Amino acid sequence: MGTRKLGPALAAGCTVVLKPAQETPLTALAIVRLLEEAGVPQGVVNVVCTAEPAPLAAAVLGDPRVRKLSFTGSTAVGRRLLELCAPQVINASMELGGNAPFVVLEDSDLDVAVAGAMAAKMRNGGEACTAANRFLVHESVADEFTSGLTEAMAAVRVGSGFSEGAQLGPLINAAALEKVERLVADAVDRGARVRTGGER
């Protein structure tokens, strides 16, 4: 995610302050190390890690040198950041609260549709803001598509850490696991049927 924001800023000749997600600071630090090895001078890309992002955001966005904010995350945090940008009219780009649909039409090649659904849902272990969250499938192909997707999902080898042959690892933290469990339970309460998995 950070590289998508760093690239344009560096191409425009800007310095950058990167505040990575609390769960993934090491990735940001590794990116900066690689940029320095590639010749980007020290101090051009600066990483600030914190367990308390709200005061940091207020301090950074209150600095008159800041001209641009690019944020990907929740709608609630995005609203707060826009409020902080307003007094200095800081240009802001927001990618908030993704809820991407995946559409399967009645004349779709279902093998291609299932492969596309797996790529759209499972890229980065399913933990991407652009991952498909809603499947809109024409009723005439719904059963066949569901069977194909169920078979493909059931074939994914799940393992923790560096388990031999694992294709999908654990969620990033306990809060993420609990959220998924709540989502599954809510869906079942509303009439959904679990076709594969559905539990730890």
Secondary structure, DSSP 8 states (H G I E B T S, - for coil): -HHHHHHHHHHTT--EEE---TT-HHHHHHHHHHHHHTT--TTSEEE---S-HHHHHHHHHTSTT--EEEEEE-HHHHHHHHHHHGGGT-EEEEEES--EEEEE-TT--HHHHHHHHHHHHHGGGG--TTSEEEEEE-TTTHHHHHHHHHHHHHTS-B-STT-TT-SB---SSHHHHHHHHHHHHHHHHTT----S----
